[in-house]
Amino acid sequence: MKSRLALLLLMLCCTLCWGQSPQPGDDPIAQNLFAPELVMQYHQEIALSDTQAKAIKDAISKAQAKFLDMQWDSQSETEKLVQLLKAKPVDETAVLAQLDRVLALEREIKKTQITLLVRIKNQLTDAQQAKLMELRRRQ
């Protein structure tokens, strides 16, 4: 529990240092991609074909398997970072090396997320994408 608190404090400090993250409506990347939940929610309205649905389900399944492994690894590496930060004095070189491992995993998680969203978008026709954008705006 203490390690989670330390991680949350670290993340809060990083957020404050780097500025606030954009709100979902302000995110230009999110505006051009479609979350799996959105596609599933409106699959009838956009006339998603069985072939499209299968391809999207397959992409989600593959991504979920990767996410699970990466989340376990990320948790473990973050806990190691927290332990290094508890030392007195803190070994800056070790902390920065461990931080690189944590950030590499976070990068891979984000890359997997974007890959999934791109694969979903590529399964949709232009008309389906336009309809989803309209439906998303209404929410």
C-alpha positions in Angstrom: 0.0 0.0 0.0 2.8 2.4 0.8 4.5 1.7 -2.5 1.2 2.6 -4.3 1.0 5.8 -2.3 4.7 6.6 -3.2 4.0 5.9 -6.9 0.9 8.1 -6.8 2.9 10.9 -5.3 5.6 10.5 -7.9 3.0 10.6 -10.7 1.4 13.7 -9.1 4.7 15.5 -9.0 5.4 14.6 -12.6 2.0 15.8 -13.7 2.5 19.1 -11.8 6.0 19.5 -13.3 4.9 18.7 -16.9 1.6 20.5 -16.8 -1.9 19.1 -16.9 -2.8 16.4 -19.3 -5.3 17.3 -22.0 -9.0 16.7 -21.4 -10.5 13.9 -23.6 -12.3 16.5 -25.7 -9.0 18.4 -26.3 -7.0 15.3 -27.2 -6.3 15.5 -31.0 -5.2 11.8 -31.0 -8.3 10.6 -29.3 -10.5 12.7 -31.6 -9.2 10.7 -34.6 -9.5 7.2 -33.1 -12.3 5.1 -31.8 -12.3 3.3 -28.5 -13.4 -0.4 -28.6 -16.3 0.4 -26.3 -17.6 3.1 -28.6 -17.6 0.8 -31.6 -19.3 -2.0 -29.6 -21.9 0.4 -28.2 -22.9 1.6 -31.6 -22.2 -1.5 -33.7 -25.8 -1.6 -35.0 -26.0 2.1 -35.8 -22.8 1.9 -37.9 -23.8 -1.4 -39.5 -20.7 -3.2 -38.4 -20.3 -6.4 -40.4 -19.5 -9.8 -38.9 -16.1 -9.7 -40.6 -15.3 -6.3 -39.2 -16.5 -7.4 -35.7 -14.4 -10.5 -35.8 -11.3 -8.5 -36.9 -11.9 -6.0 -34.1 -12.4 -8.7 -31.5 -9.2 -10.4 -32.6 -7.3 -7.2 -32.3 -8.7 -6.6 -28.8 -7.9 -10.1 -27.7 -4.3 -9.8 -28.8 -3.9 -6.4 -27.2 -5.4 -7.5 -23.9 -2.9 -10.4 -23.7 -0.1 -7.9 -24.1 -1.6 -5.4 -21.7 -1.8 -8.0 -19.0 1.8 -9.0 -19.3 3.0 -5.4 -19.5 0.9 -4.3 -16.5 2.4 -7.1 -14.4 5.9 -6.1 -15.5 5.2 -2.4 -15.0 3.9 -3.0 -11.4 7.0 -5.0 -10.6 9.4 -2.4 -12.1 7.6 0.4 -10.4 7.8 -1.3 -7.0 11.6 -1.7 -7.6 11.8 2.1 -8.3 9.9 2.9 -5.1 12.3 0.7 -3.1 15.2 2.6 -4.6 13.6 5.9 -3.7 13.3 4.8 -0.1 17.0 4.5 0.3 19.0 7.1 2.3 20.8 8.4 0.5 19.1 7.7 -2.8 21.3 6.2 -5.5 20.6 8.6 -8.4 22.2 6.4 -11.0 20.2 3.3 -10.0 16.9 5.3 -9.7 17.4 6.8 -13.2 18.2 3.4 -14.7 15.1 1.9 -13.1 13.0 4.9 -14.2 14.2 4.1 -17.8 12.8 0.6 -17.4 9.5 1.9 -16.1 9.2 4.4 -18.8 10.1 1.9 -21.5 7.2 -0.3 -20.3 4.8 2.7 -20.2 5.9 3.5 -23.8 5.2 0.0 -24.9 1.8 0.0 -23.2 0.9 3.3 -25.0 2.2 1.9 -28.3 0.1 -1.2 -27.9 -3.0 1.0 -27.1 -2.5 3.2 -30.2 -1.8 0.1 -32.3 -5.1 -1.4 -31.2 -7.0 1.9 -31.9 -5.5 2.2 -35.4 -6.4 -1.4 -36.2 -10.0 -0.7 -35.1 -10.1 2.5 -37.2 -8.7 0.7 -40.2 -11.5 -1.9 -40.0 -14.1 0.9 -40.3 -15.4 2.5 -43.5 -15.3 6.2 -44.0 -19.1 6.3 -43.5 -18.8 4.3 -40.2 -16.1 6.6 -38.9 -18.2 9.7 -39.7 -21.2 8.2 -38.0 -19.1 7.3 -34.9 -17.7 10.8 -34.7 -21.3 12.2 -34.9 -22.5 9.7 -32.2 -19.5 10.5 -30.0 -20.2 14.3 -30.3 -23.7 13.7 -29.1 -22.6 11.9 -25.9 
